[in-house]
């Protein structure tokens, strides 16, 4: 329990993220029901997911439920005693700018935690060196740990490739994802609270 609390305290998320639960989802069509079923299978078989290092990538426009769904996954796993570390990418980078010593604490946690969730990849304007290096370091640390990651982004795959190109490497596109779910133009799995 103490381990779970440690990562909860290190997380940088929206204050309402803990309220996002599968039971609050409003499923509007068969496509959303199928996605919900796949995600429930993912979380209920998380020991196997850890073994095979299988992440998820949610891509789509603002307001389509990407963060809600990722938060549902994180909350479910925490309720089942998995350690989760969640970062809103903008908040993560702001924290590093304010206290550069915090990076080593975060990166150690990234190696240990059962799931890393990075929200809103691509929302920040990055300096070519500092910002990209920080994101590269975050994703590379997780990649080398061989553990799952969930990423949400408003960028499509080509935009993401361009955004994350750093020193001729693109770790996101090298990372193993069981699914890349696109929600452009549909209301995909939105909260029943809205």
C-alpha atoms as a printed R data frame, in Angstrom:
    type eleno elety resid chain resno       x       y       z
1   ATOM     1    CA   UNK     A     1   0.000   0.000   0.000
2   ATOM     2    CA   UNK     A     2   2.844   2.368   0.808
3   ATOM     3    CA   UNK     A     3   4.371   1.685  -2.630
4   ATOM     4    CA   UNK     A     4   1.094   2.669  -4.324
5   ATOM     5    CA   UNK     A     5   0.886   5.893  -2.319
6   ATOM     6    CA   UNK     A     6   4.465   6.808  -3.234
7   ATOM     7    CA   UNK     A     7   3.642   6.800  -6.948
8   ATOM     8    CA   UNK     A     8   0.292   8.509  -6.433
9   ATOM     9    CA   UNK     A     9   2.117  11.391  -4.720
10  ATOM    10    CA   UNK     A    10   4.660  11.660  -7.554
11  ATOM    11    CA   UNK     A    11   1.963  11.754 -10.238
12  ATOM    12    CA   UNK     A    12   1.196  15.053 -11.972
13  ATOM    13    CA   UNK     A    13  -2.422  14.891 -13.108
14  ATOM    14    CA   UNK     A    14  -5.630  16.865 -13.194
15  ATOM    15    CA   UNK     A    15  -7.290  16.973  -9.802
16  ATOM    16    CA   UNK     A    16 -10.422  15.190 -11.094
17  ATOM    17    CA   UNK     A    17  -8.608  12.214 -12.644
18  ATOM    18    CA   UNK     A    18  -9.431   9.900  -9.701
19  ATOM    19    CA   UNK     A    19 -13.148  10.255 -10.487
20  ATOM    20    CA   UNK     A    20 -12.744   8.691 -13.954
21  ATOM    21    CA   UNK     A    21 -14.079   5.141 -13.601
22  ATOM    22    CA   UNK     A    22 -15.317   2.562 -16.118
23  ATOM    23    CA   UNK     A    23 -18.732   2.620 -14.428
24  ATOM    24    CA   UNK     A    24 -19.082   6.310 -15.406
25  ATOM    25    CA   UNK     A    25 -18.561   5.649 -19.118
26  ATOM    26    CA   UNK     A    26 -21.366   6.370 -21.562
27  ATOM    27    CA   UNK     A    27 -21.067   4.032 -24.544
28  ATOM    28    CA   UNK     A    28 -22.852   5.457 -27.570
29  ATOM    29    CA   UNK     A    29 -22.345   2.822 -30.276
30  ATOM    30    CA   UNK     A    30 -21.010  -0.665 -31.035
31  ATOM    31    CA   UNK     A    31 -17.523   0.641 -31.836
32  ATOM    32    CA   UNK     A    32 -17.263   2.176 -28.369
33  ATOM    33    CA   UNK     A    33 -18.642  -1.005 -26.768
34  ATOM    34    CA   UNK     A    34 -16.001  -3.055 -28.584
35  ATOM    35    CA   UNK     A    35 -13.237  -0.686 -27.444
36  ATOM    36    CA   UNK     A    36 -14.544  -0.859 -23.865
37  ATOM    37    CA   UNK     A    37 -14.498  -4.682 -24.032
38  ATOM    38    CA   UNK     A    38 -10.881  -4.693 -25.305
39  ATOM    39    CA   UNK     A    39  -9.771  -2.289 -22.586
40  ATOM    40    CA   UNK     A    40 -11.511  -4.316 -19.861
41  ATOM    41    CA   UNK     A    41  -9.680  -7.413 -21.146
42  ATOM    42    CA   UNK     A    42  -6.422  -5.430 -21.043
43  ATOM    43    CA   UNK     A    43  -6.829  -4.391 -17.390
44  ATOM    44    CA   UNK     A    44  -8.201  -7.702 -16.119
45  ATOM    45    CA   UNK     A    45  -5.196  -9.513 -17.618
46  ATOM    46    CA   UNK     A    46  -2.602  -7.002 -16.480
47  ATOM    47    CA   UNK     A    47  -0.145  -9.580 -15.106
48  ATOM    48    CA   UNK     A    48   0.191 -10.925 -18.647
49  ATOM    49    CA   UNK     A    49   0.415  -7.359 -20.024
50  ATOM    50    CA   UNK     A    50   3.375  -6.764 -17.687
51  ATOM    51    CA   UNK     A    51   5.071  -9.940 -18.912
52  ATOM    52    CA   UNK     A    52   4.816  -8.972 -22.566
53  ATOM    53    CA   UNK     A    53   5.299  -5.203 -22.045
54  ATOM    54    CA   UNK     A    54   2.207  -4.149 -23.959
55  ATOM    55    CA   UNK     A    55   1.238  -0.465 -24.024
56  ATOM    56    CA   UNK     A    56  -1.636   1.563 -25.449
57  ATOM    57    CA   UNK     A    57  -1.682   4.690 -27.609
58  ATOM    58    CA   UNK     A    58  -4.846   6.814 -27.799
59  ATOM    59    CA   UNK     A    59  -4.849   9.395 -30.586
60  ATOM    60    CA   UNK     A    60  -7.632  11.829 -31.429
61  ATOM    61    CA   UNK     A    61  -9.135  15.275 -31.228
62  ATOM    62    CA   UNK     A    62  -9.741  17.121 -27.966
63  ATOM    63    CA   UNK     A    63 -12.812  16.001 -26.061
64  ATOM    64    CA   UNK     A    64 -13.043  12.484 -27.484
65  ATOM    65    CA   UNK     A    65 -12.397  10.672 -24.194
66  ATOM    66    CA   UNK     A    66  -8.730   9.669 -24.501
67  ATOM    67    CA   UNK     A    67  -7.689  10.952 -21.085
68  ATOM    68    CA   UNK     A    68 -10.904   9.723 -19.471
69  ATOM    69    CA   UNK     A    69 -10.276   6.202 -20.772
70  ATOM    70    CA   UNK     A    70  -6.602   6.219 -19.737
71  ATOM    71    CA   UNK     A    71  -7.584   7.472 -16.268
72  ATOM    72    CA   UNK     A    72 -10.163   4.649 -16.028
73  ATOM    73    CA   UNK     A    73  -7.380   2.165 -16.758
74  ATOM    74    CA   UNK     A    74  -5.060   3.764 -14.197
75  ATOM    75    CA   UNK     A    75  -7.736   3.897 -11.507
76  ATOM    76    CA   UNK     A    76  -8.780   0.285 -12.107
77  ATOM    77    CA   UNK     A    77  -5.176  -0.901 -11.841
78  ATOM    78    CA   UNK     A    78  -4.557   1.095  -8.655
79  ATOM    79    CA   UNK     A    79  -7.708  -0.412  -7.122
80  ATOM    80    CA   UNK     A    80  -6.173  -3.816  -7.903
81  ATOM    81    CA   UNK     A    81  -2.822  -2.980  -6.239
82  ATOM    82    CA   UNK     A    82  -0.780  -2.080  -9.288
83  ATOM    83    CA   UNK     A    83   1.526   0.911  -9.000
84  ATOM    84    CA   UNK     A    84   0.693   3.653 -11.526
85  ATOM    85    CA   UNK     A    85   2.549   6.860 -12.318
86  ATOM    86    CA   UNK     A    86   0.634   9.461 -14.340
87  ATOM    87    CA   UNK     A    87   2.074  12.578 -15.915
88  ATOM    88    CA   UNK     A    88   0.348  15.356 -17.750
89  ATOM    89    CA   UNK     A    89   3.284  16.141 -20.017
90  ATOM    90    CA   UNK     A    90   2.975  19.921 -19.663
91  ATOM    91    CA   UNK     A    91   2.931  19.625 -15.869
92  ATOM    92    CA   UNK     A    92   5.883  17.258 -15.924
93  ATOM    93    CA   UNK     A    93   8.005  19.668 -17.973
94  ATOM    94    CA   UNK     A    94   6.988  22.645 -15.789
95  ATOM    95    CA   UNK     A    95   8.014  20.709 -12.685
96  ATOM    96    CA   UNK     A    96  11.425  19.945 -14.204
97  ATOM    97    CA   UNK     A    97  11.938  23.613 -15.119
98  ATOM    98    CA   UNK     A    98  11.179  24.631 -11.533
99  ATOM    99    CA   UNK     A    99  13.284  21.907  -9.879
100 ATOM   100    CA   UNK     A   100  15.772  20.085 -12.097
101 ATOM   101    CA   UNK     A   101  16.666  17.735  -9.207
102 ATOM   102    CA   UNK     A   102  13.171  16.249  -9.459
103 ATOM   103    CA   UNK     A   103  14.035  14.551 -12.764
104 ATOM   104    CA   UNK     A   104  16.151  11.834 -11.150
105 ATOM   105    CA   UNK     A   105  13.328  11.088  -8.665
106 ATOM   106    CA   UNK     A   106  10.819  10.809 -11.516
107 ATOM   107    CA   UNK     A   107  13.065   8.635 -13.674
108 ATOM   108    CA   UNK     A   108  13.713   6.195 -10.828
109 ATOM   109    CA   UNK     A   109   9.951   5.930 -10.329
110 ATOM   110    CA   UNK     A   110   9.447   5.405 -14.077
111 ATOM   111    CA   UNK     A   111  11.694   2.314 -13.873
112 ATOM   112    CA   UNK     A   112   9.792   0.800 -10.932
113 ATOM   113    CA   UNK     A   113   6.131   1.477 -11.554
114 ATOM   114    CA   UNK     A   114   3.779  -1.107 -13.103
115 ATOM   115    CA   UNK     A   115   2.218   1.392 -15.536
116 ATOM   116    CA   UNK     A   116   3.358   4.789 -16.798
117 ATOM   117    CA   UNK     A   117   0.693   7.065 -18.268
118 ATOM   118    CA   UNK     A   118   1.761  10.132 -20.268
119 ATOM   119    CA   UNK     A   119  -1.144  12.422 -21.048
120 ATOM   120    CA   UNK     A   120  -1.307  14.993 -23.819
121 ATOM   121    CA   UNK     A   121   1.862  14.215 -25.739
122 ATOM   122    CA   UNK     A   122   2.380  16.970 -28.290
123 ATOM   123    CA   UNK     A   123   0.487  19.696 -26.466
124 ATOM   124    CA   UNK     A   124   3.683  21.535 -25.532
125 ATOM   125    CA   UNK     A   125   5.832  23.691 -27.762
126 ATOM   126    CA   UNK     A   126   9.256  22.190 -27.175
127 ATOM   127    CA   UNK     A   127  12.671  23.695 -27.496
128 ATOM   128    CA   UNK     A   128  14.688  21.597 -29.890
129 ATOM   129    CA   UNK     A   129  17.164  20.592 -27.217
130 ATOM   130    CA   UNK     A   130  15.846  20.866 -23.646
131 ATOM   131    CA   UNK     A   131  12.208  19.796 -24.073
132 ATOM   132    CA   UNK     A   132  12.834  16.980 -26.525
133 ATOM   133    CA   UNK     A   133  15.725  15.706 -24.427
134 ATOM   134    CA   UNK     A   134  13.466  15.561 -21.336
135 ATOM   135    CA   UNK     A   135  10.726  13.672 -23.173
136 ATOM   136    CA   UNK     A   136  13.297  11.373 -24.788
137 ATOM   137    CA   UNK     A   137  14.809  10.632 -21.376
138 ATOM   138    CA   UNK     A   138  11.376   9.882 -19.873
139 ATOM   139    CA   UNK     A   139  10.310   7.500 -22.658
140 ATOM   140    CA   UNK     A   140  13.761   5.941 -23.044
141 ATOM   141    CA   UNK     A   141  13.933   5.165 -19.314
142 ATOM   142    CA   UNK     A   142  10.586   3.406 -19.525
143 ATOM   143    CA   UNK     A   143  11.539   1.612 -22.741
144 ATOM   144    CA   UNK     A   144  14.723   0.269 -21.153
145 ATOM   145    CA   UNK     A   145  12.772  -0.865 -18.072
146 ATOM   146    CA   UNK     A   146  10.681  -3.025 -20.415
147 ATOM   147    CA   UNK     A   147   7.349  -2.062 -18.889
148 ATOM   148    CA   UNK     A   148   4.027  -0.860 -20.361
149 ATOM   149    CA   UNK     A   149   3.197   2.736 -21.143
150 ATOM   150    CA   UNK     A   150  -0.051   4.455 -22.088
151 ATOM   151    CA   UNK     A   151   0.149   7.650 -24.129
152 ATOM   152    CA   UNK     A   152  -2.624  10.026 -25.177
153 ATOM   153    CA   UNK     A   153  -2.123  12.618 -27.885
154 ATOM   154    CA   UNK     A   154  -3.981  15.002 -30.164
155 ATOM   155    CA   UNK     A   155  -1.301  14.366 -32.812
156 ATOM   156    CA   UNK     A   156  -1.719  11.811 -35.573
157 ATOM   157    CA   UNK     A   157   1.115   9.318 -36.103
158 ATOM   158    CA   UNK     A   158   2.968  11.422 -38.688
159 ATOM   159    CA   UNK     A   159   2.753  14.549 -36.497
160 ATOM   160    CA   UNK     A   160   3.912  12.487 -33.521
161 ATOM   161    CA   UNK     A   161   6.882  11.138 -35.492
162 ATOM   162    CA   UNK     A   162   7.909  14.687 -36.435
163 ATOM   163    CA   UNK     A   163   7.277  16.047 -32.940
164 ATOM   164    CA   UNK     A   164   9.377  13.388 -31.212
165 ATOM   165    CA   UNK     A   165  12.252  13.105 -33.644
166 ATOM   166    CA   UNK     A   166  15.349  13.532 -31.474
167 ATOM   167    CA   UNK     A   167  18.899  12.555 -32.391
168 ATOM   168    CA   UNK     A   168  17.637  10.372 -35.267
169 ATOM   169    CA   UNK     A   169  15.548   8.260 -32.885
170 ATOM   170    CA   UNK     A   170  11.844   8.055 -32.223
171 ATOM   171    CA   UNK     A   171  11.151   5.986 -29.123
172 ATOM   172    CA   UNK     A   172   7.368   6.192 -29.200
173 ATOM   173    CA   UNK     A   173   7.247   4.517 -32.571
174 ATOM   174    CA   UNK     A   174   9.730   1.880 -31.308
175 ATOM   175    CA   UNK     A   175   7.678   1.152 -28.181
176 ATOM   176    CA   UNK     A   176   5.316  -1.838 -28.246
177 ATOM   177    CA   UNK     A   177   1.632  -0.897 -28.273
178 ATOM   178    CA   UNK     A   178  -1.120  -3.510 -28.483
179 ATOM   179    CA   UNK     A   179  -3.459  -0.911 -29.841
180 ATOM   180    CA   UNK     A   180  -3.455   2.503 -31.369
181 ATOM   181    CA   UNK     A   181  -6.971   3.803 -31.034
182 ATOM   182    CA   UNK     A   182  -8.088   6.712 -33.159
183 ATOM   183    CA   UNK     A   183 -11.041   8.796 -32.045
184 ATOM   184    CA   UNK     A   184 -11.075  11.552 -34.633
185 ATOM   185    CA   UNK     A   185 -14.576  12.791 -35.272
186 ATOM   186    CA   UNK     A   186 -16.441  10.569 -32.822
187 ATOM   187    CA   UNK     A   187 -17.334  10.807 -29.161
188 ATOM   188    CA   UNK     A   188 -15.301   7.852 -28.006
189 ATOM   189    CA   UNK     A   189 -16.033   6.580 -24.505
190 ATOM   190    CA   UNK     A   190 -16.902   9.822 -22.768
191 ATOM   191    CA   UNK     A   191 -17.647  10.273 -19.123
192 ATOM   192    CA   UNK     A   192 -21.212   9.909 -17.985
193 ATOM   193    CA   UNK     A   193 -20.507  12.781 -15.616
194 ATOM   194    CA   UNK     A   194 -20.256  15.349 -18.420
